[in-house]
Each structure stands twice: as C-alpha cells, then as structure tokens.
Amino acid sequence: MKKKFCLLFLLFIASIAPGAAWGAPTGTFDISLGDWVGIPGSNADWNGTVLTLNPGANIAITGVGTSLNRRRIEVAEGAKASITLNGVSITAYSPSPATDDGDSPLLLNAGANLTLTLVGTKNTLTAGRNRAGIETTDATLTINGTGSLEANGGSRGAGIGGGASGGGGNITIESGTVTAVGGRNVNGTNGAGIGSGDSGNGYIITIKGGTVTATGNGGAGIGGGRSAVSGGGNGGTVTISGGTVSATGGNGSDSGSGGGGAGIGGGNNAGNDGGNGGTVTISGGTVTATGGASANGDGAGIGGGQNAADGGKLAMNGDGVAYASSLKNNIETTTNTAGVKNGILFTGGDNFPNGTVYGNVKLQNNLTVEAGQTLTVPKGASLTVPPGVTLTYHGTIINKGTIYSWRGGVTGDGEFKGNPVQYPPDPDPDPSPGGGGGCNTGGGMAGTLILVSVFWARRGKKKS
C-alpha cells in the first residue's frame, strides 16, 4: 500500500511541475546582445535578427529587442519547442507607411507547438502592425510558470492569438500572470485580448490557472476580433477550469465604428453583424466578463458581440464563480442559461447585482456579496463553505435552499433572508453532507445525525 501511495504521489508531483517534461533549458540567449550567454543552446538558429527554434529546442531568453534592430523570436513550422522568458522586452517593428505588415515579437509558424514558461516580474511583447503579441494562428501555445507576461497586439492583431484576419489557434494558460491587450499600437483598435485578430475566426482557449487579464480593442476580451467583414469575429471554444480571469470587450469608440465586443465571445460590428458567441464552459476559478459599450449597441458579458444573431452557448458544470455584465447583446431578447447546471453566476450589469447558486456548489475561494448585490440559493440548491473559506455579505443573501458552513464561515453586515445556515454540531473538517469526519445537519433533515465514515482512517484495516 505504501509503495502504491508513493508512486501515485510522485506521479502527481510530476504532473503539476511546470515545464517538468522539458527540464532545464540547454542554453540562455540574450536578445539585447544577439548572442548566447555561456554555452550555446541546441536546436536554435540566430541570423542576426531572428532567433528560430527548431524541433526539440529548449531555450531560456533574456534581454531587450527594439523596433530598430527588429530582433524577435520564431518557432519553426511544425516544431515542438520550449522557451523560458526571464526579463524579456521586445517591441516589434511597424512599417511606414502603415500599409504593410509589421513583425510579431514571438511568432509560432503553422503546426508549431510551444511551451512558454514565465520567470520574473516583467516580460513584455508588443507587436507591429497587423500582428499579434504572440501569434498562434494554426499553432499550439501552452503558458505556465510563476512570472508575468504582458502581450500587446499591433493594429488589427490580438494580444495573444491571431494577426489581421487570423484565427487564434490553440492556447492554454496553466499558471503565471498574463495580461493581453488587443490592437495596442498607434492605430491598434481591432483585435481580441486573447483570440483572433480583426475579422478572424477560430480558436480553442483553455485556462486552467493563473491570473489572466484580457482586454479587446474592438474585439472581445477573450474571443473574436472586430467583425470588419460579414461572418468575421465569431467566438470559438473557451474552457475555464481554474484561476482568476478578467475579460473586457472593446468599446465601439475604440474601433471608430460599430458597437461593443463581448467580454468572452464575439467581437464587435463594423457595419456588419457582430461576431457570434461560440461555446464557453466554466467549471472552476473566478471569471469576470464585461461587454464593451457603444451608442450602436453593447456586447454581451458572455455571448455575442453587438448585433450578433447567435449568442452562443454557456455551460457551468463545477464550482466556478462567474460575473457577466449580461448574457445577451443589444438585439437578443432572451437569456440562455440552460447549460448552467452547477456554479455561481452573477449578472445584471457592470456591478453584477444578481447572483444565483446553481446545483450544489462548494466554494473554492473566499466570496464577497457586495453592497447592492443579491445572492440567491434557490430551493433544491446548496452552497458549502468549507474550512478556510469565508462567505462575506455586505449585500443580501436569500437562502431558499441550504447553506452549509463551518462556524464563522458566513459573516457580514448585510441582510440574510430565508433558511438559516446549517452548522456542524461539533468541529468538522468538512461541513458538507458526506464530508470527512464528524456529523452535521442538512437541509430537509433537521435533527437527524448523518454519520460519516472517514475513508482514510479505515484504509489498511481490512483482514488479510
């Protein structure tokens, strides 16, 4: 039994260690010097301007690249590689006149698969015209690490994802602090924060952890870029299972025309219908999604951009908490919550006044119901506040279902209505029904003790 446990533990540690599959970088390249620091890394080429990673490359990069020296990074077509960024700043070239394409500071060519590990408090990648800060069209990108990254798209480009008319590719964020801004350049007004560029479609975005802030300029915070042509700027597939995510759609004024982009979903409108919402699934983490505003019409918090006919699909199936300014854009007449089975969802405007508990939710992090907000636990639903987590209310809680909590786990100076909180009769490591140890009273079973066996305490006591 002990050997099996140790093996499982080691497998678990290996599965969560960032960059474990790649190991230590084989060399460090200083982009400022245009040269290796110490022993040159393998499977990488430097031509005086571009550092190209070939299959199997595992390189650490540091230093500064400017629009004057045009130094930048590329991953070769079809190459699987790893980069560790440590104090890197690259501002890519933008041409004059502004009719030609500029450079992407980190370009993944078609079929490339890059693991990007963040180290240090500041890594910044800023794209030139028509390019993304990290360009991932038809490629795969995985971001992890303990450091931070700021990725800024050039005009018509996403912060992370597609350049002009480009799809977002396949993007996964596992950890780190990631800030992505679409179209942040002299004329930058059209890209998603994370997703496609201006008029681009198609992406798969997965967020498993970290702190992610994504802001669209004309496009969605996470999703489609501005819809400059009919059928462009549509949402793809977004899956969030952990982390803290903030996504803000671009305003109509950001793009000079059209309406607002969704926080998560479709981009805005530039004389045509806005981008459709795509598919958004939230099973964990804390997600805040605010649609862009415009005199021509607002984008949804989660859903379609302004004037989009299809708001897409939202599913919640875990313990996630989502704040959405709205679940419909300016022309939709109904809000589709059919896919929201389990989770906490706040809606109703930028201050998210209306919260509802769906299914049976166990809080993963502290939750505060602010003044002006109401959190409702409907009949048949339950909310568990485990030890070490606090539910604080300065607004209103309406409990028609059941709230389970350790003593002191629910506190506040607002208004609490409905069924009282169910506390365990003695210190209990898990107040929810079926939790480990002790006993508690559940909704609909007042006065009945629910005996709970402790699984781990019984292991190893079987007769041989």
Helices and strands as residue ranges (DSSP letters): H 2-16, E 27-30, E 35-37, E 44-46, E 50-53, E 58-65, E 72-75, E 80-91, E 106-108, E 113-119, E 124-126, E 134-135, E 140-145, E 148-152, E 160-161, E 169-173, E 177-181, E 194-195, E 203-207, E 211-215, E 222-223, E 237-240, E 244-248, H 252-255, E 264-265, E 279-282, E 286-290, E 302-303, E 313-324, E 340-347, E 354-358, E 360-362, E 367-369, E 374-377, E 382-385, E 391-393, E 396-399, E 402-405, E 410-412, E 415-418, H 455-458
